[in-house]
């Protein structure tokens, strides 16, 4: 059977554009009630029984049977051995990517992650104290997919922020287990480890790691067990069970975000080789059938050229079936009146990845307000950002770029306000505070401020 990738062809000039556009953008974030209930049960069980529950669920879902949690812990020697075992080219690539990611986040910390203070005219000190979280948990997918790049993107900014302990959980399921799409009938004492992930843990400086996954791993990190330490925040991608678990434990711990399907939006002026753009659309479509790839361009002939390249290149893709379903189900090639209109539509979408594929990308960048990451110019493929450009690839999806930001150093820090009121400052601020406090009916507040007016603090 010949695969066909047929993204919708839309035109902003068409009378039905708004309705057709809404259909393309629609994605239901409704949760599966059965998954939600199962996750709730797992979280409660781990909170109650700790290690014993984690061991049972790991055997049931990953097919990985272990007598104790200690048998599921990875060591620094494991990380080093994996790093030494992978090909030299992969070692070099990991280290080069890590260096760039670290450099970017160090600059980010310097720009927005440092403490600051000042004194006003009365000598009162005001400021903000920025401190790192003590301990964070990083979820790294295993089973059907393994992403060493995501490990780098989560662990390195945590290190740059000053986090002292980074606890990684990564499932290493047995082939044929439920986690790998099997029946789960067989078990083993050793799961399938991804050496590149363990090597990335070595490069990124992960403190401790456990070969557990799913909702039970999130629960262990959120509540703590006899073996797995309780963390302050959990970051990293996962399946529907992981996403549901993260949402449920939020408040007990912090989380990064609840991510939807991956997205790419390309704004093209028609000057980039059409096969480049076609492959960029593929780069997100190959993630899964719900991923979204959209091209906006004011040149109809260019849209035709990109479609021809889609047809030509699709048979060469190992994940052609997934790409075809993604482009046909959620993709779109949209003809716009001009590039200004394309930018306006982009702001409505607020995409995760936004490529400005133009000879003059800086002309259009000021018009773009909402995007997780903006890739400027024909040579800046989104895939470079995924691996090694430097900025974080953990980005807001499903339109949440309207109010959310990429994962960064700031996600692994917290801020405390600093206030040191001088004697002179207390005379000014006390009068203001007392007036407002009396207005709110809070006399103790008012009198606490007034006492500083009549009874200055004297050195002892």
N, C-alpha and C positions, 0 to 999 in steps of 0.2 A: 504494500500500500504506500502511495506517495504522500508524504507529509506536506501539509500546507500551513504556512504561517500567514494569516490574513488579518493584520491589525485593521481596525475600523478606519475608513477614510472619512474625515469630517472637514467641514469648511465653516468658518465663523460667519460667512455670508449667507449660509442656508437658514431658512426659516425654522428648521427643526434643530438647529445647533445646540441650544441650551438643553433641550430634552435629551438629545443624543449624548452630549457631553456628560450630563449627570449620570446616565447609565454607565458610561465608561468609568467614571470615578467611584461609583458605588462599591463599597466593600463592607460586608457585614462583620462587625466586631463582636457580634453576639457569641456568647460562650456556650459550649456544650454542657448541658446540665449534668450529664453522667460524668464528664471529666471533672466538673466543679465539685461534685459530691465525693468522687474518689479522692481528689486532692485534699479536700477538707478532712476526710477520714485518715489519710496518710499523715497529714500535719499533726492531727490530734494524737495519733498513735506514737509518732516519733517524740512529740513533746512529753508523752507519758512514759514511754519505755526506752527512749534513747537509743543506745547502740544496738540493743537487741532487735528493735524494730527496723533500723537501718539495714542490719545484716539480713533480715528476712526479706525485705523488699528488694535488696540487691540480688539475692538468690532467685527471687520470683521473676523479676523483670529483666535483669541482666544475665541470668544464668550463672552468676559468679558466686560460688559457695566458699565462704571463709569462716573459720572458727571464731575469730575475733576481729575487731576493727583494726587492730594493729597489723593484721595480715593484708589489709586494704590500703595501708598508708605507703605512699611513694617516698623515697628518700632522696637526699641531694646526690647520693651516689647513682641512683637511678637516672636522675636528670643528666648528670655528667656522662654516664655511659651511653645514653641515647644521643647526646650531642656528639660524642666521639664516633658513634657508629654510623651517623648519616653521612652522605657524600660531602666532600669538601665544598662543592658548589652550593649545597644547601646551608652548610655552616656559614659560608661567606654571606649568603643572601639574608639569613636570619640576623646576623650581626650588623650588616649594613642597614637593614630595615629598622632594627632596634636603635641604632645610633641616630637615625633621622627622626624617629618618633620621640626619642628622649630629648633631642635638641629642640624640637618644636615645643614640647611641653615644658621644658625649662624656660623658654622664652615666654610662654603663656603664664607660668608662675610669676615671673618677674613683672609682667605687665598687669596681672590682675589677682595675684595670689599672695601678696605680701601685707604684713601689718602696717598700719599708718596711724598717725595722730597729729594733732596741732593744738595750740593754746590760743584761746580767744583773748579779747582785750582786757578781761578781768583776771587772766591767769588760769582759767579753768582748762583742764586738759580733756579733749574729746578725741576719740579715735576708734579703731577697730583692731582687734587682735585675731589673727588668722592662725589656726592650729590644725594639724592633720588629724584624721581619724586614727584611732589606735590600731584597729584590726579590720580588714575587709575580706570578704569572700568573693572569689571569682568562679563563676560557672563556665566551664569549657565543654562544648558539646562533644560527644563521642558517638559510638554506634554508627548510624547511617552517614554521619558527616563529622569531620574533625577540622578545626580551624585554628592553627597555630597563630595566624595573623591576629585573630581576635584576642588571643592570650596576650600578645604584645600590647595591643591597644588598651587592654584593661589593666595589666600589671604595671606597665611603665609609668603612666601618669600617677598611679597610686604611689609608686616609689618616689617620683619627683616631688609629690606633695608632702612626702615625709612619713607616710604610713610605715609602721615598723613591722607589722605582720600581715602577710598576704597568704590567705588560705585558698588553695585551689581544689575544686572538686571536678573530676572528669570521669565519666563512666567508661569502663573498658569491658563492654558486654561480650559474652561468649557467642560465637556464630550459631545462629538458630534460636537465640533467645528472643523474648518478646520485644526487647529494645531494638533488635535488628530485623524485625518483621517476621520472626519465626513463631513456632508454636510454644516455645519455652519449656519444652519437655526435658531437654538435656541440661545438665549443669556441669561446671568445671571449676577447678580451683584457680584457674588462670584465664583471664580475659584477653581480648585483643587490644594491645596498647599501640597507640600511634607514636612512633619514635620522634616524628617531627614536632608533635605537641610537647613531648617531654623535653626535647632539645630546646624548644622555645621557652619552657619553664626555667631551664638552666640559664638561658641568655637574659630573661626578664627578671630573674631573681625571686622566684616564688619561694616563700618560706616553708610551707608544708603543703602536702597534697594527698587527697584520698580518692581512690578509684570507685567513687559512688556517683550516682546521677539521679535525675528525675526529681519529683516532689520531695522524696525522702532526703535528698542531698540539700535542697533548699531549707527544709525543716531543720536538719542537723546544724546548718550554719546559723539559722535564725535563733534557734532555742539553745543550741549547744548540747553536747552529750558528754559522757564520761571521757570520750576520746577526741571528738571534734570540738574545737573551741568556738564559743559564740562570737559572732562578728558584729560590727556596727553597721555594715552596709553590704549588700549583695549586688554584684554587677555581672553582666555577661548574658549572651543569648541562650535560648533553649527552645524545646518544643512546647506544645500547648499545655502540658502538665507543669512544666517549669514556669511558664508565663503565669499560669493560674496561681501557682504556689507563691511566686514573688509578689503578686498582687495581694494575696491573703496575708502574707507576713509583714507587709508594709505597715509601719507604725511600731512594730516590735523592732524592726531594723529599717534602715533606708534601702531603697533600690534605685537603679539607674533609670529605667523606663520600661514600659510594656510595649514591645515593638510589634508592628504589623508586618505585612509582606514587603519585600524590598522594592524600591522604586527608582527609576531614572527618568528624567525629563531632559530632552535635548532641544535647545534653542539654536536653530541653524539658519544662517543667511544664504546658504546654497553654495558656499565656497569650499567646504571641506569634502574630500573624496567620499562619495556616498557609501563605499564599502566600509570605511572607518566608522561612520555613523551606524550602519547596520550592525556591525559587530558590537558597538557600544550598547545598542538596544538589546542584543543577545546577552550581554554580560550581566544584566539583571534578570532577563527572562529565564536564564538557565538555573536560577536559584530554585524556583518552584512555579507551579501552575498559576498561583495567585499573584506572583510578582507583576509589576506594572512598568511598561516601557512606552513612553510617549515622545513623539517628535513634533515640534512646532516650527513651521517655516512659511514664509510668504511666497515661496516659489513652487508652483504646482509641478513643474517639470522635474524639480529636484526630489520631491516626494515620490514621483514615479521612479526615479533612478534609485532611490533608497529601497523601494519595494522590489525592484529587479534584483538588487544585491541581496536582499533578504531571501528571495527565492533561490538565488544561485548558491549562497553560502550555507543555507540551512542543512542540506544533505551532508555537509562536511563536519557537522557538529556532533560530538558523542552524546550530548544531551538534547538532540534535535526534537524528540517527542515533547519534552518539557517546554522547550522554547516555543514550539508551535502552539501548544495549548495556552501558554501565557500570552503570546502576542495576539492570538485569535480571540481569547476570552477577555483580556483587559488592555491590550495594546491599542494605540491610535496614532495615525499620521494626520496631523491637523493643518489645514491651509489657513493662514491668517492674513489679514489685510496688510500688515507690515510688522516689523520687528517690535515696534512699541506695543502693538496689540498682543504679540506673543509674550512679551514681558508681563503684561497685565494678567494674562491667563496663567502664566507661571505663578504669579503671586497668589492667585486663587487656589491653585493646586498645592502650593507650599511643599514641594517634593523633597524627598530624602537626599537624592543626588541631582544636581542641576549642572548640565554642561552648556556652556555658552560657546558653541562651535562657530566662531566668526573670525574674520580678519581683524576686527576691532572690538574685542570683547569688553574693553574698558569703557566703551561708549554705552554699553547696555547694562553693565554691572550696577551703576547707581540706581537704576530703575527696579532692581531686584531686591525685594524686602524679606521674602520668606523662603528659606531653603536650609536644609541641614548642612550641605557643603556645596560650594560653587566652584566649578572647574572652568577656568578661563582659557579659551583658545583651543584651536584644533588639535594641538599636540598633548593636551591635558586630558587623557582618558580617565574615566572614573576608576578604572582598575588600578591605576597607579596610586590613587588615594586609598584603595582597599589595602594595599600592602606596604608601601614604602615612601610615599611622598612626605609624610610627617604628621599632618593633622589626623585627628582620631577618626576612625571609620565607624564608630558606634554613633549612629545619627537618628534623629527623630523621624518617624514615619507617619503615614496616614493623615497628613495635614497638620501634625502637631508641631512642625517647624514654625508655625505661627506664634507659638509661645514657648518652645523648648529649644535646647541647644545641644550640640555634640557633647559626648562624654569628654571630660577634661580634668585638669588638675583640681579645679574648683569643686568637682564632685567628690573628692576625697579630702576635702577640708571643711571646716566649720568656722563660723565667725562669731566673735564675742565683742560686744560694744565695750569701749573703755570710757569711763567718766571719772574725773577727779576734779571736784568743784573747789575752787579757792574760797577763802573767807570773803573776799570782795564779791566773787561770783555768787555766793550764797545769798548776799543781800539783794541782788538783782533777781536771781532765779526763784528765791523763796517767796517773794511777793507775787510773782506770776503764778507759781504753782499753788500757793494758798488760795488765791482768788478762784482758780479753776477748780480746785478740790472742794471748796465750799459750795461752788455751783453744782457739783456732782453729788453733794451730800456726804462726802467722805471726810469727816472732821479729823480723824487721826492723820490722814495724809496732810491735811492743811497744817495741823499743829506741829507735825514733824518738821515741816518746812519753816514754820514761824519760829521754832525754838532756835534755829540757826541765825535768825535775825536778832534776837535779844540775848542769846547766850552763846557767844562765839566759843569755839573749841579752843581751850588753852593747853599748851604743852605741859605734860606731866613731868 
